[in-house]
Each structure stands twice: as structure tokens, then as C-alpha cells.
Amino acid sequence: MPTIQINNHEMYYEIHGEGDPVVCMGGWGTFAHGNEKLLARGLTDEYQVLVFDYRGIGESSDEIDVTPSMKMHADDLIGLLDHLQWKNVHMIGLVGMGCCVAQEVAIQRNDLVRTMVNMGAWVFCDTYLYDQLKLFRDVHRDSGFLTFQQFVSIYSFLPEYYNENRDNLLGENAGWKELNGNLVTHERLVEACLNHDVREQLCEIQAPCLIIHAAKDLVTGPRTTKPIEEGIPNAIGVTMKDVAHVVAGKEQKIAFCKILFDFLHQH
């Protein structure tokens, strides 16, 4: 799969499937390198899906003398979309900074965005989220990757799911594995998250938007997602009552896919 030079760094990307263009972005990781299996079931059957590595993740390089920001990551994605000559793209941000990147792209380049989906997102960090994200970073720095992984997993999954799947969630090749041995990148990703604030610009987003509220999310629940719905003129919100930070388990994934595909099919 290709890497290209964009904004003074090597950017790795993959394209899966055929159909109308979709970009799918998650949190501190990647949907590339075999992780496309984590995408919504059926997405690559109906759509041409672009996934990529953030700076410092996987095969994308980084310039550590450049101050990290969501605008920087959005500029990288805009450069890639312009390179691919993609327009009218469904922009799907799921659980974390991918949502923030999608917001920035929709603000800067409305011409690129057909629709936007946000889940597990924020428009700015209130004190609680700010301290939480810093704490995740500090645990990684002070106690190591595996302790961080367990700490963030406990916050991200329902207790019942964690109890049944603990052995699969933890380990060097399990969740957030791209950050294992990669503290500098984690610190830079966190800095971009902490400084994201587009409260004054949300009203500039013109595309139809779907904001999914995960009622049991202890990190980015309705407290942080409701302001996104309220700030975008053409946004609708849907609440998933029994979902935590990460959609997990067969029933939850089926319900999520129905919400997502119903929205995409309307546009």
C-alpha cells in the first residue's frame, strides 16, 4: 500500500472496497494494516473506504518539532483527499480524535464533505475530559504501556464485556497496540486532543451530520457529544442507551450498523 509525501511527512494509507467514497478514522490507532476488519460490518461492501495512519502511527512519519494539533491532522487528510481527487466524501469519525479531525475538515473544506458522523467525540475538552486524557498519557509514561492499556480498557468497555473478554482486550498485540513502545507519539496525539476547540466554528459546518451519543461512555458520553449536535445547524442525534466508549459485542455492533447505514443511505 502507498505512502505519499504530504505536509512534510510520509503518510500511509489504504483504500478498501468500491462505491461512493468514505473516510473512516478512529482514536489513538489505525484502521489500516489488517484493522479494516474493525470497520462497521458491510462498509467496504458498499463503499470505497479510505483509512490511514496518523503521524507517528504505523508507517506514517512525524516531525516532532511541529506542534501537534487537530488542524495539522486535518490538513494532512485534506492533502491526501486532494491528491486522490476525492470530493463529496462521507466523513466517519469514531471514538476519539478521528471525530475532531472530521470536524476540522468539515469546517475548512465543506466542498469535500458529503456527510459527517461523530461518536465518542468532543468539541472542546472540559476540565473532566482534559484531566482524563492527561491521566491516560501519564499512566502510559509512568507505569508503562500494559498498565495504560488495562486502565483505558476499564474506562472503555462495559463491565460485563470486560469480564468476558479480558484476555483478548489485554496484551502487547491487543487494544491500542500502535502505542506500545511509542510514548512520544502518544504524547503528541494527546496534546492535539487537549487543544482541540472549535466551539465557535461548528456553525460553519454545512454537511448533514449524525452525532451518536453513547449513554454509558465514561470518557466521551452525552456530556461531550450533545454540544456537537447542538452546535451544527444540520445535525441529528441518536442515543445508544447501553453503549460505553467502544461499541462491543454482536448486538451492539448490529444496532450501530443499522444507525450508521440508515444515515448513509439517506444521503
C-alpha positions in Angstrom: 0.0 0.0 0.0 1.2 3.5 -0.8 2.8 6.3 1.2 3.0 9.8 -0.1 4.7 13.0 1.0 2.1 15.4 2.4 2.9 18.4 4.6 6.5 17.4 5.1 5.8 13.8 6.3 5.3 10.4 4.8 1.6 9.5 5.0 0.5 5.9 4.7 -3.0 5.0 3.5 -5.1 2.1 2.2 -8.3 2.0 0.2 -10.8 -0.9 0.6 -13.9 -1.7 -1.4 -15.7 0.1 -4.2 -18.5 2.7 -4.3 -19.0 6.2 -3.0 -16.0 7.5 -1.1 -15.8 7.2 2.7 -13.1 8.2 5.1 -13.1 6.3 8.4 -11.0 7.5 11.4 -10.7 6.2 15.0 -8.8 7.3 18.1 -5.2 6.6 19.0 -4.7 3.9 16.5 -5.4 2.9 12.9 -7.9 1.0 10.8 -5.0 0.0 8.4 -2.7 -3.0 8.5 -5.4 -5.5 8.8 -7.5 -3.5 11.2 -10.1 -2.8 8.5 -11.9 -5.8 10.0 -12.8 -3.5 12.8 -14.8 -1.2 10.5 -18.6 -1.4 10.5 -19.6 -4.7 9.0 -20.5 -4.3 5.4 -19.0 -0.8 5.0 -16.4 -2.0 2.4 -19.1 -3.9 0.5 -21.0 -0.8 -0.3 -18.4 2.0 -0.2 -14.8 2.8 -1.2 -13.2 3.3 2.2 -10.0 5.3 2.9 -8.1 4.6 6.1 -4.7 5.9 7.0 -2.1 6.1 9.7 -1.9 9.3 11.8 1.6 10.9 12.2 3.8 8.6 14.2 1.5 5.6 13.9 2.2 2.6 11.8 4.1 3.6 8.6 3.4 7.4 8.8 6.3 9.5 9.9 6.2 12.6 12.1 8.1 15.8 12.6 8.4 16.2 16.4 9.4 19.9 16.0 5.9 20.7 14.7 3.3 21.5 17.3 0.6 18.8 17.1 -3.0 19.9 16.5 -6.2 18.6 15.0 -5.8 21.2 12.3 -2.4 19.6 11.4 -4.0 16.2 11.1 -6.9 17.7 9.2 -4.5 19.4 6.8 -2.8 16.0 6.2 -6.2 14.4 5.4 -7.2 17.3 3.1 -3.9 17.0 1.3 -4.5 13.2 0.8 -8.1 13.8 -0.4 -6.9 16.4 -2.9 -4.1 14.0 -4.1 -6.7 11.3 -4.6 -9.1 13.9 -6.2 -11.9 12.8 -3.9 -14.8 15.1 -3.2 -18.2 14.6 -1.7 -16.9 12.2 0.9 -18.7 10.6 3.8 -16.5 11.5 6.8 -16.9 9.0 9.6 -15.2 9.7 13.0 -15.5 7.0 15.6 -14.4 7.2 19.2 -11.8 9.9 19.7 -9.7 12.2 17.7 -11.0 11.0 14.3 -14.1 12.9 15.1 -12.1 16.0 15.8 -10.2 15.7 12.5 -13.6 15.2 10.7 -14.9 18.4 12.3 -11.8 20.4 11.2 -12.1 19.1 7.6 -15.8 20.0 7.5 -15.1 23.5 8.8 -12.1 24.1 6.5 -13.4 22.4 3.3 -17.1 22.0 3.1 -16.7 21.0 -0.5 -15.0 17.8 0.5 -17.7 16.6 3.0 -20.9 14.9 1.9 -21.8 13.9 5.5 -20.1 13.7 8.8 -20.6 11.1 11.6 -19.2 11.6 15.1 -19.3 9.2 18.1 -17.3 9.3 21.2 -16.3 12.9 20.4 -15.9 16.3 21.8 -15.9 19.9 20.5 -13.6 21.0 23.3 -12.1 19.5 26.5 -13.9 20.4 29.6 -11.9 20.1 32.8 -13.0 16.5 33.4 -12.1 15.3 29.9 -8.9 17.3 29.9 -7.7 15.7 33.1 -8.8 12.3 32.0 -6.8 12.4 28.7 -3.7 13.7 30.6 -4.1 10.9 33.1 -4.2 8.3 30.3 -0.9 9.8 29.0 0.7 10.0 32.4 -0.2 6.3 33.2 1.5 5.3 30.0 4.6 7.4 30.7 4.9 6.5 34.4 3.6 2.9 34.6 4.2 1.5 31.1 2.0 0.5 28.1 0.4 -2.6 29.6 -0.8 -0.7 32.6 -2.1 2.1 30.4 -3.9 -0.5 28.2 -5.7 -2.0 31.1 -6.6 1.4 32.6 -8.1 2.7 29.4 -9.8 -0.6 28.7 -11.6 -0.5 32.0 -12.9 3.0 31.1 -13.8 2.0 27.5 -15.9 -1.2 27.9 -18.9 -2.2 29.9 -18.0 -4.3 33.0 -19.9 -7.3 31.6 -17.9 -7.2 28.3 -14.6 -6.7 30.1 -15.2 -9.6 32.4 -15.9 -12.0 29.5 -13.2 -10.7 27.1 -10.4 -9.5 29.3 -7.8 -11.9 27.9 -8.5 -10.7 24.4 -8.5 -7.0 25.3 -5.1 -7.0 27.0 -1.6 -7.8 25.8 1.1 -6.5 23.5 -0.9 -7.1 20.4 -4.3 -6.1 21.7 -6.0 -2.7 22.1 -4.1 0.4 21.4 -1.1 -1.7 20.3 0.1 1.0 18.0 1.2 3.0 21.1 3.2 0.1 22.5 6.8 1.4 22.6 5.6 4.7 21.1 5.2 7.1 24.0 6.3 10.2 22.1 3.6 9.7 19.5 1.0 9.1 22.3 2.1 12.3 24.0 1.7 14.2 20.7 -1.7 12.7 20.0 -2.9 13.7 23.5 -1.6 17.2 23.0 -3.6 17.6 19.8 -6.7 16.2 21.6 -6.3 18.6 24.6 -6.0 21.7 22.4 -9.0 20.9 20.2 -11.6 23.7 20.4 -14.0 24.5 17.6 -17.0 25.7 19.5 -17.1 29.0 17.6 -16.7 27.3 14.2 -19.2 24.4 14.4 -21.9 26.6 13.0 -19.9 26.7 9.7 -20.4 23.0 9.0 -22.9 22.7 6.2 -23.0 18.9 5.7 -25.7 16.7 7.2 -24.3 15.3 10.4 -25.1 12.3 12.6 -24.0 12.5 16.2 -24.2 9.3 18.1 -24.5 9.6 21.9 -23.2 6.6 23.9 -25.1 6.8 27.2 -22.7 4.7 29.3 -19.5 6.2 27.9 -17.3 7.3 30.8 -14.9 9.3 28.6 -16.9 10.9 25.8 -20.6 10.4 26.7 -23.5 12.7 26.1 -21.9 15.4 28.2 -19.3 16.0 25.4 -21.3 14.8 22.4 -24.5 16.8 22.9 -22.8 20.2 22.4 -21.7 18.9 18.9 -25.2 18.1 17.9 -26.4 21.5 19.3 -23.7 23.4 17.6 -24.1 22.1 14.0 -27.1 23.5 12.1 -27.8 20.3 10.1 -27.2 17.7 12.7 -29.3 14.9 14.2 -28.5 12.9 17.3 -29.2 9.3 18.2 -28.7 7.9 21.7 -27.5 4.3 22.2 -28.6 3.6 25.8 -26.4 0.6 26.7 -23.1 1.5 24.9 -19.9 2.5 26.5 -16.9 4.3 24.9 -16.3 1.4 22.5 -19.1 -0.4 20.6 -18.5 -4.0 21.6 -20.4 -7.3 21.2 -22.6 -8.6 18.5 -25.9 -6.9 19.4 -24.3 -3.5 19.9 -22.5 -3.8 16.6 -25.7 -4.7 14.8 -27.5 -1.8 16.3 -24.7 0.6 15.5 -24.5 -0.6 11.8 -28.3 0.0 11.4 -28.0 3.6 12.7 -24.9 4.2 10.5 -26.2 2.7 7.3 -29.7 4.2 7.6 -28.0 7.6 7.8 -25.6 7.0 4.9 -28.3 5.6 2.7 -30.4 8.8 3.2 -27.5 10.9 1.8 
